[in-house]
Amino acid sequence: MRHPFYTILNVIYQAIICWILIILNAYYNELIIPENLMHSPEKAWLKILIALTEGVTMLMIVYVSNRVALSDTADDLRSKRIVNRTGKIQLIITACFMIAVILN
């Protein structure tokens, strides 16, 4: 483990993303949905779409910050692979978490 600070920071990022998604899904996403769709079957799909947009936005912010954090290393190809691997792992974790929160 050559980047312990990078790993710890990404675990913190993931916890923050999950917490924000819970808060947004519980309190604020309902305010975005139009009144005429509140009692229709499309409401679930709209909630999923909103949550996906929020999750992807937050993951892109983390991805860019990871690229910036590892941009000072000498081996640029290796740092890109690390950032891409971290991004894929965070995407999988966030997608599973969003599915669990929305379907709950």
Backbone torsions as a table, in degrees:
resi	resn	phi	psi	omega
1	MET	NA	103.7	-176.1
2	ARG	-90.9	-20.3	-176.5
3	HIS	-124.5	70.9	-178.3
4	PRO	-66.0	-35.1	178.4
5	PHE	-65.2	-40.1	177.5
6	TYR	-61.0	-43.9	-179.2
7	THR	-66.4	-46.6	-179.9
8	ILE	-62.3	-42.5	-179.9
9	LEU	-63.1	-38.8	179.4
10	ASN	-71.3	-32.0	174.3
11	VAL	-66.5	-40.5	177.2
12	ILE	-65.3	-43.3	176.7
13	TYR	-56.3	-45.2	-177.0
14	GLN	-65.4	-39.9	177.5
15	ALA	-63.8	-40.9	178.8
16	ILE	-65.3	-42.7	178.7
17	ILE	-60.4	-45.9	179.9
18	CYS	-63.3	-42.1	179.4
19	TRP	-63.9	-44.7	179.4
20	ILE	-63.1	-41.5	179.1
21	LEU	-63.8	-36.4	177.0
22	ILE	-64.7	-47.9	-179.0
23	ILE	-62.1	-46.2	-179.1
24	LEU	-63.6	-42.2	-178.5
25	ASN	-69.6	-35.0	-176.9
26	ALA	-77.7	-35.7	-170.6
27	TYR	-118.1	-38.7	-167.2
28	TYR	-105.1	-25.7	-178.4
29	ASN	-66.7	-28.6	177.8
30	GLU	-65.6	-28.4	-179.7
31	LEU	-72.9	-22.3	-178.5
32	ILE	-81.1	-30.4	-175.8
33	ILE	-71.8	129.4	179.3
34	PRO	-63.1	154.7	-175.9
35	GLU	-62.7	-35.4	-177.5
36	ASN	-73.1	-13.3	177.7
37	LEU	-101.9	1.7	-174.6
38	MET	-63.4	-31.2	-175.9
39	HIS	-117.2	26.3	179.6
40	SER	-112.6	163.7	179.4
41	PRO	-66.2	-20.4	179.9
42	GLU	-71.1	-12.6	-178.9
43	LYS	-60.7	-42.3	-179.4
44	ALA	-64.1	-42.5	179.1
45	TRP	-67.1	-35.7	177.7
46	LEU	-68.1	-39.0	176.3
47	LYS	-63.4	-40.2	177.9
48	ILE	-64.0	-43.8	179.6
49	LEU	-63.1	-42.2	178.6
50	ILE	-64.6	-44.8	-179.9
51	ALA	-64.8	-39.1	177.1
52	LEU	-63.2	-41.1	178.0
53	THR	-62.9	-44.2	178.5
54	GLU	-64.1	-44.7	-179.6
55	GLY	-63.6	-44.1	179.6
56	VAL	-65.4	-38.8	178.0
57	THR	-61.9	-46.6	179.9
58	MET	-66.4	-38.5	178.5
59	LEU	-66.8	-34.9	177.1
60	MET	-66.4	-37.8	176.8
61	ILE	-63.0	-44.3	178.7
62	VAL	-65.6	-40.7	179.5
63	TYR	-60.7	-45.2	179.4
64	VAL	-65.6	-40.8	179.0
65	SER	-66.8	-34.0	175.3
66	ASN	-66.6	-40.3	177.4
67	ARG	-62.0	-40.9	178.9
68	VAL	-67.5	-40.4	-178.1
69	ALA	-65.2	-34.4	-178.5
70	LEU	-100.3	8.7	-178.0
71	SER	-74.7	-17.1	-178.3
72	ASP	-86.2	-1.7	178.9
73	THR	-77.5	154.8	-176.2
74	ALA	-73.2	-37.4	-177.3
75	ASP	-90.2	93.3	-174.9
76	ASP	-68.0	-38.7	-179.5
77	LEU	-64.8	-42.7	179.5
78	ARG	-64.8	-41.4	179.8
79	SER	-66.2	-35.3	176.4
80	LYS	-64.8	-40.1	178.3
81	ARG	-64.6	-40.1	179.1
82	ILE	-64.1	-45.4	-179.5
83	VAL	-64.9	-41.8	179.2
84	ASN	-65.0	-41.5	178.6
85	ARG	-64.8	-43.1	177.7
86	THR	-62.5	-41.1	178.4
87	GLY	-62.1	-41.4	178.7
88	LYS	-65.0	-42.8	179.1
89	ILE	-63.5	-44.5	179.1
90	GLN	-65.7	-35.8	177.4
91	LEU	-63.3	-43.7	179.3
92	ILE	-64.7	-45.7	179.9
93	ILE	-62.4	-45.3	-178.4
94	THR	-66.5	-40.5	179.0
95	ALA	-63.5	-45.7	178.0
96	CYS	-63.2	-40.0	179.2
97	PHE	-65.6	-41.4	179.7
98	MET	-65.1	-40.4	178.5
99	ILE	-62.6	-42.6	179.8
100	ALA	-65.2	-39.9	-178.5
101	VAL	-71.5	-43.7	-176.6
102	ILE	-70.8	-40.9	-177.4
103	LEU	-80.2	-6.3	-179.9
104	ASN	-74.8	NA	NA
